[in-house]
Amino acid sequence: MDHESAVRDAVQQLATALLAVMRAETVTDGPDRLLSVDEAAKQLGIGRSALYAELAAGRLRSLKVGRRRLVPSGAVAEYMRRAIP
């Protein structure tokens, strides 16, 4: 195995491990917690604009409470399960 392949494999293993940790932190046993856009973006590791793009595309559920856009924690977990096989 050449150096480039070894680095690629190591990066893939690291990414898989990080995603597993993110999934474990996102899953809740109780009722969904409503996350702000900033909190949801942080959990997904994306920016606010990218999160709003996912909402607009219908790939991430949210709800409007007054003037605020909130994302159920369960929707974040569903999104991560669909995005990462």
C-alpha positions as CSV (number, residue, x, y, z in Angstrom):
1,M,0.0,0.0,0.0
2,D,1.5,3.4,-1.0
3,H,1.6,6.4,1.3
4,E,-1.4,8.1,-0.4
5,S,-3.6,5.0,0.1
6,A,-2.6,4.7,3.7
7,V,-3.4,8.4,4.4
8,R,-6.8,8.0,2.6
9,D,-7.7,4.9,4.7
10,A,-6.7,6.7,7.9
11,V,-8.8,9.7,7.0
12,Q,-11.8,7.5,6.2
13,Q,-11.4,5.6,9.5
14,L,-11.2,8.9,11.4
15,A,-14.3,10.3,9.6
16,T,-16.3,7.1,10.4
17,A,-15.3,7.3,14.1
18,L,-16.2,11.0,14.3
19,L,-19.6,10.4,12.7
20,A,-20.3,7.6,15.2
21,V,-19.6,10.0,18.1
22,M,-21.8,12.7,16.6
23,R,-24.7,10.1,16.1
24,A,-24.3,9.0,19.7
25,E,-24.5,12.6,21.0
26,T,-27.5,13.4,18.9
27,V,-29.8,10.4,19.8
28,T,-32.1,11.1,22.7
29,D,-34.2,8.6,24.7
30,G,-36.9,11.1,25.6
31,P,-39.0,13.5,23.7
32,D,-37.4,15.6,21.0
33,R,-35.6,18.7,22.1
34,L,-36.2,21.8,20.0
35,L,-32.8,23.1,18.8
36,S,-32.1,26.6,17.5
37,V,-30.7,26.9,14.0
38,D,-27.3,27.5,15.5
39,E,-27.5,24.4,17.8
40,A,-28.7,22.2,14.9
41,A,-26.0,23.5,12.6
42,K,-23.3,22.8,15.2
43,Q,-24.5,19.3,15.7
44,L,-24.4,18.6,12.0
45,G,-21.1,20.3,11.6
46,I,-22.4,22.8,9.0
47,G,-23.0,26.5,8.8
48,R,-26.3,28.4,9.2
49,S,-26.6,29.0,5.4
50,A,-26.1,25.3,4.7
51,L,-28.6,24.3,7.3
52,Y,-31.2,26.7,5.8
53,A,-30.5,25.2,2.4
54,E,-31.2,21.7,3.8
55,L,-34.4,23.1,5.3
56,A,-35.5,24.7,2.0
57,A,-34.7,21.5,0.1
58,G,-36.9,19.5,2.5
59,R,-34.1,17.3,3.7
60,L,-34.4,18.4,7.3
61,R,-37.6,18.9,9.3
62,S,-38.2,22.1,11.3
63,L,-41.0,24.1,12.7
64,K,-41.8,27.7,13.2
65,V,-42.6,28.9,16.7
66,G,-43.4,32.6,16.5
67,R,-40.6,34.1,14.5
68,R,-38.1,31.4,15.4
69,R,-37.2,28.4,13.3
70,L,-36.6,25.3,15.5
71,V,-35.3,21.9,14.5
72,P,-36.3,18.8,16.5
73,S,-33.4,16.8,17.8
74,G,-35.0,13.7,16.2
75,A,-34.9,15.4,12.8
76,V,-31.2,16.0,13.2
77,A,-30.7,12.3,14.0
78,E,-32.9,11.2,11.0
79,Y,-30.9,13.5,8.7
80,M,-27.6,12.1,9.9
81,R,-28.9,8.5,9.5
82,R,-29.9,9.2,5.9
83,A,-26.8,11.2,5.0
84,I,-24.3,8.7,6.3
85,P,-25.0,5.0,5.5
